[in-house]
Amino acid sequence: MSYDSGALDQLANEANEARSKLLHTVDELEQRKRDLLDWRSQVRRHVPALSITGGLILLATGGATIATSMSRSRTASRRRRHDRWMLAKTLWVHPERGFRSSSRPFVLEVLRSLLLGAVTATLAVPVRRAVTRFLPSRLPSRAS
């Protein structure tokens, strides 16, 4: 079986051409993957949409806060009057309960305080790491 050297050269050139096209396609796919997974470039690319969304969230939150505040201020006198009547009824039926505080039992308060301390201590290190990873230039350096 003998092969013509011109045919072999042509076959090698076609193989090299196909390989180069394939490598170019792979490089382009890798670049697209980097662009897609890089959150900084995504934020830069979608600044208008993020700004509008953030503004709408702020507007909705502010509107809900104002509406709640206005509603509570309108009904404040009615709520006070109702609370006074309930207090008078309670004092009439159970005078010994009088003006007793409606706080939780001491043991529950201690347990809540311990749980809050444990959660804070547990989350402090991971949160600090995350903040220093994403905002390293804005934080002052800590001397070890």
TIKOL-41347 format. One record per residue (C-alpha): residue number from 1; residue in three letters; x, y, z. Coordinates in pm, 1 decimal. Example, Ala and Ser with C-alpha at 12.3 -4.5 7.8 and 13.67 -1.06 7.14 Angstrom:
BEGIN
{site 1, 'ALA', {1230.0, -450.0, 780.0}}
{site 2, 'SER', {1367.0, -106.0, 714.0}}
***
This chain:
BEGIN
{site 1, 'MET', {0.0, 0.0, 0.0}}
{site 2, 'SER', {168.7, 314.3, -113.3}}
{site 3, 'TYR', {48.3, 664.6, -40.2}}
{site 4, 'ASP', {110.0, 968.1, -251.1}}
{site 5, 'SER', {309.8, 1226.8, -52.3}}
{site 6, 'GLY', {91.3, 1507.1, -188.4}}
{site 7, 'ALA', {-223.5, 1333.6, -66.1}}
{site 8, 'LEU', {-63.5, 1277.1, 277.2}}
{site 9, 'ASP', {36.1, 1643.0, 297.2}}
{site 10, 'GLN', {-313.5, 1752.0, 199.8}}
{site 11, 'LEU', {-464.4, 1516.2, 459.4}}
{site 12, 'ALA', {-225.1, 1647.9, 726.0}}
{site 13, 'ASN', {-316.1, 2008.7, 633.7}}
{site 14, 'GLU', {-687.6, 1931.0, 659.2}}
{site 15, 'ALA', {-634.4, 1762.2, 996.0}}
{site 16, 'ASN', {-434.1, 2062.2, 1122.3}}
{site 17, 'GLU', {-703.6, 2298.9, 995.8}}
{site 18, 'ALA', {-979.7, 2098.8, 1169.5}}
{site 19, 'ARG', {-768.9, 2084.9, 1489.4}}
{site 20, 'SER', {-711.8, 2459.7, 1482.6}}
{site 21, 'LYS', {-1085.0, 2529.1, 1430.4}}
{site 22, 'LEU', {-1168.8, 2295.5, 1717.6}}
{site 23, 'LEU', {-913.5, 2461.1, 1948.7}}
{site 24, 'HIS', {-1048.8, 2803.3, 1853.6}}
{site 25, 'THR', {-1404.3, 2686.0, 1935.6}}
{site 26, 'VAL', {-1291.4, 2541.4, 2270.9}}
{site 27, 'ASP', {-1110.4, 2866.7, 2357.8}}
{site 28, 'GLU', {-1420.3, 3067.6, 2271.5}}
{site 29, 'LEU', {-1639.0, 2840.0, 2485.4}}
{site 30, 'GLU', {-1396.5, 2876.9, 2777.5}}
{site 31, 'GLN', {-1406.3, 3256.2, 2741.5}}
{site 32, 'ARG', {-1787.2, 3252.8, 2739.2}}
{site 33, 'LYS', {-1787.7, 3034.8, 3051.3}}
{site 34, 'ARG', {-1552.9, 3277.9, 3230.1}}
{site 35, 'ASP', {-1770.5, 3573.3, 3126.9}}
{site 36, 'LEU', {-2086.5, 3397.8, 3240.3}}
{site 37, 'LEU', {-1953.8, 3290.2, 3581.7}}
{site 38, 'ASP', {-1769.5, 3613.2, 3667.8}}
{site 39, 'TRP', {-2010.9, 3800.7, 3895.0}}
{site 40, 'ARG', {-1826.2, 4131.6, 3858.9}}
{site 41, 'SER', {-1868.6, 4136.2, 3481.6}}
{site 42, 'GLN', {-2232.7, 4030.4, 3521.6}}
{site 43, 'VAL', {-2293.0, 4321.8, 3758.6}}
{site 44, 'ARG', {-2118.9, 4562.5, 3518.4}}
{site 45, 'ARG', {-2322.0, 4427.2, 3228.1}}
{site 46, 'HIS', {-2656.7, 4451.8, 3409.9}}
{site 47, 'VAL', {-2615.3, 4778.5, 3604.2}}
{site 48, 'PRO', {-2934.9, 4939.4, 3466.6}}
{site 49, 'ALA', {-3153.4, 4638.5, 3548.9}}
{site 50, 'LEU', {-2999.1, 4602.6, 3895.4}}
{site 51, 'SER', {-3043.4, 4975.2, 3961.5}}
{site 52, 'ILE', {-3407.7, 4968.6, 3857.8}}
{site 53, 'THR', {-3474.7, 4655.3, 4064.0}}
{site 54, 'GLY', {-3300.9, 4802.1, 4368.8}}
{site 55, 'GLY', {-3494.1, 5127.7, 4329.9}}
{site 56, 'LEU', {-3824.0, 4941.9, 4302.2}}
{site 57, 'ILE', {-3744.8, 4736.6, 4612.0}}
{site 58, 'LEU', {-3657.3, 5053.3, 4804.2}}
{site 59, 'LEU', {-3972.2, 5223.5, 4678.8}}
{site 60, 'ALA', {-4191.8, 4928.0, 4775.3}}
{site 61, 'THR', {-4030.1, 4897.7, 5118.4}}
{site 62, 'GLY', {-4061.2, 5270.8, 5181.1}}
{site 63, 'GLY', {-4423.1, 5271.5, 5063.6}}
{site 64, 'ALA', {-4511.1, 4978.1, 5288.0}}
{site 65, 'THR', {-4339.6, 5146.5, 5582.8}}
{site 66, 'ILE', {-4522.1, 5474.5, 5524.5}}
{site 67, 'ALA', {-4857.6, 5297.0, 5477.4}}
{site 68, 'THR', {-4809.7, 5098.2, 5798.2}}
{site 69, 'SER', {-4704.7, 5407.3, 5989.5}}
{site 70, 'MET', {-5004.3, 5606.7, 5864.4}}
{site 71, 'SER', {-5243.2, 5323.1, 5944.5}}
{site 72, 'ARG', {-5105.6, 5284.8, 6297.0}}
{site 73, 'SER', {-5119.7, 5658.9, 6361.5}}
{site 74, 'ARG', {-5482.3, 5671.7, 6241.0}}
{site 75, 'THR', {-5586.4, 5387.2, 6467.6}}
{site 76, 'ALA', {-5370.1, 5480.6, 6768.1}}
{site 77, 'SER', {-5648.2, 5642.8, 6970.6}}
{site 78, 'ARG', {-5884.9, 5351.9, 6900.4}}
{site 79, 'ARG', {-5616.1, 5099.9, 7005.7}}
{site 80, 'ARG', {-5540.3, 5293.7, 7325.0}}
{site 81, 'ARG', {-5910.0, 5312.6, 7409.7}}
{site 82, 'HIS', {-5947.5, 4938.0, 7348.8}}
{site 83, 'ASP', {-5640.0, 4859.1, 7560.3}}
{site 84, 'ARG', {-5772.8, 5073.3, 7844.7}}
{site 85, 'TRP', {-6108.3, 4894.0, 7836.5}}
{site 86, 'MET', {-5935.1, 4556.8, 7839.0}}
{site 87, 'LEU', {-5722.8, 4666.6, 8135.7}}
{site 88, 'ALA', {-6031.6, 4790.1, 8321.9}}
{site 89, 'LYS', {-6213.7, 4459.2, 8254.6}}
{site 90, 'THR', {-5913.2, 4259.4, 8371.4}}
{site 91, 'LEU', {-5878.9, 4467.9, 8687.2}}
{site 92, 'TRP', {-6253.1, 4431.6, 8758.9}}
{site 93, 'VAL', {-6253.0, 4053.0, 8718.0}}
{site 94, 'HIS', {-5900.9, 3975.7, 8848.2}}
{site 95, 'PRO', {-5773.4, 4262.1, 9066.0}}
{site 96, 'GLU', {-5476.4, 4050.8, 9179.4}}
{site 97, 'ARG', {-5338.9, 4047.5, 8821.6}}
{site 98, 'GLY', {-5336.4, 4424.9, 8824.0}}
{site 99, 'PHE', {-5049.9, 4590.2, 8648.1}}
{site 100, 'ARG', {-4831.6, 4281.9, 8625.0}}
{site 101, 'SER', {-4567.8, 4284.0, 8352.3}}
{site 102, 'SER', {-4633.4, 4066.9, 8049.9}}
{site 103, 'SER', {-4266.9, 3968.4, 8010.7}}
{site 104, 'ARG', {-4151.9, 3614.6, 7951.0}}
{site 105, 'PRO', {-4023.1, 3392.6, 8231.7}}
{site 106, 'PHE', {-3665.5, 3450.7, 8342.8}}
{site 107, 'VAL', {-3548.2, 3106.3, 8228.1}}
{site 108, 'LEU', {-3674.5, 3169.0, 7873.5}}
{site 109, 'GLU', {-3495.9, 3504.7, 7863.6}}
{site 110, 'VAL', {-3168.5, 3342.3, 7976.2}}
{site 111, 'LEU', {-3204.2, 3063.4, 7717.5}}
{site 112, 'ARG', {-3280.2, 3318.4, 7444.4}}
{site 113, 'SER', {-2974.5, 3519.8, 7542.9}}
{site 114, 'LEU', {-2749.8, 3211.5, 7541.1}}
{site 115, 'LEU', {-2883.1, 3098.2, 7204.2}}
{site 116, 'LEU', {-2829.4, 3443.1, 7054.0}}
{site 117, 'GLY', {-2472.6, 3449.3, 7185.9}}
{site 118, 'ALA', {-2399.1, 3103.9, 7044.6}}
{site 119, 'VAL', {-2538.5, 3193.5, 6701.9}}
{site 120, 'THR', {-2339.6, 3517.4, 6695.8}}
{site 121, 'ALA', {-2016.8, 3340.3, 6792.9}}
{site 122, 'THR', {-2076.4, 3067.1, 6535.4}}
{site 123, 'LEU', {-2142.8, 3307.7, 6247.7}}
{site 124, 'ALA', {-1878.7, 3569.6, 6327.8}}
{site 125, 'VAL', {-1580.3, 3396.0, 6165.3}}
{site 126, 'PRO', {-1749.5, 3286.3, 5837.5}}
{site 127, 'VAL', {-1908.4, 3627.7, 5791.5}}
{site 128, 'ARG', {-1576.5, 3802.4, 5854.7}}
{site 129, 'ARG', {-1406.1, 3574.5, 5598.5}}
{site 130, 'ALA', {-1675.8, 3641.3, 5340.5}}
{site 131, 'VAL', {-1653.4, 4015.6, 5391.1}}
{site 132, 'THR', {-1274.6, 4020.7, 5364.4}}
{site 133, 'ARG', {-1288.7, 3802.7, 5052.0}}
{site 134, 'PHE', {-1537.9, 4022.7, 4868.5}}
{site 135, 'LEU', {-1428.5, 4362.8, 5000.0}}
{site 136, 'PRO', {-1054.5, 4337.0, 5068.6}}
{site 137, 'SER', {-961.0, 4687.5, 4955.7}}
{site 138, 'ARG', {-1221.3, 4864.7, 5168.3}}
{site 139, 'LEU', {-1129.8, 4707.6, 5501.2}}
{site 140, 'PRO', {-835.6, 4815.9, 5713.9}}
{site 141, 'SER', {-568.2, 4549.0, 5747.7}}
{site 142, 'ARG', {-550.4, 4372.7, 6081.8}}
{site 143, 'ALA', {-214.9, 4328.9, 6252.4}}
{site 144, 'SER', {-167.5, 3971.2, 6371.7}}
***
